[in-house]
Amino acid sequence: MRGLSSLVFDLVALGILFVFAGFAIIFIAMILSASSKPGTEGRVRGGGVVMIGPIPIVFGSDMKWASVAIVLALFLILVTLVVNLHVI
């Protein structure tokens, strides 16, 4: 039972680390965006994945980013399966 509690602690620590890394990335992006020239225009592109249980909802501004989001969704499903099968 000691190994299971250690795994849970490691996963919680990893989750907290990812949350802080996300905030750091957003903070750095805001600083870089604020320091860019105001006269420059650019096209914003992106995509993402919302996981509701095992079901991914994929969105993207164009086909390239939707494809990247699909790969991300498959990776997240694989990680979820590995973690759930390892714990059981």
Contacts in CASP RR format, 6 or more apart in sequence:
PFRMAT RR
TARGET T0000
AUTHOR 0000-0000-0000
METHOD contacts of the structure
MODEL  1
MRGLSSLVFDLVALGILFVFAGFAIIFIAMILSASSKPGTEGRVRGGGVV
MIGPIPIVFGSDMKWASVAIVLALFLILVTLVVNLHVI
4 87 0 8 1.000
7 86 0 8 1.000
7 87 0 8 1.000
11 83 0 8 1.000
44 61 0 8 1.000
45 61 0 8 1.000
45 62 0 8 1.000
45 64 0 8 1.000
45 65 0 8 1.000
46 60 0 8 1.000
46 61 0 8 1.000
46 62 0 8 1.000
46 65 0 8 1.000
47 58 0 8 1.000
47 59 0 8 1.000
47 60 0 8 1.000
47 61 0 8 1.000
47 65 0 8 1.000
47 66 0 8 1.000
47 68 0 8 1.000
47 69 0 8 1.000
48 58 0 8 1.000
48 59 0 8 1.000
48 60 0 8 1.000
48 65 0 8 1.000
48 69 0 8 1.000
48 72 0 8 1.000
49 56 0 8 1.000
49 57 0 8 1.000
49 58 0 8 1.000
49 59 0 8 1.000
49 69 0 8 1.000
49 72 0 8 1.000
49 73 0 8 1.000
49 76 0 8 1.000
50 56 0 8 1.000
50 57 0 8 1.000
50 59 0 8 1.000
51 57 0 8 1.000
51 73 0 8 1.000
51 76 0 8 1.000
51 80 0 8 1.000
54 77 0 8 1.000
54 80 0 8 1.000
56 73 0 8 1.000
56 76 0 8 1.000
56 77 0 8 1.000
58 66 0 8 1.000
58 69 0 8 1.000
58 70 0 8 1.000
58 73 0 8 1.000
59 66 0 8 1.000
59 69 0 8 1.000
60 66 0 8 1.000
60 69 0 8 1.000
END
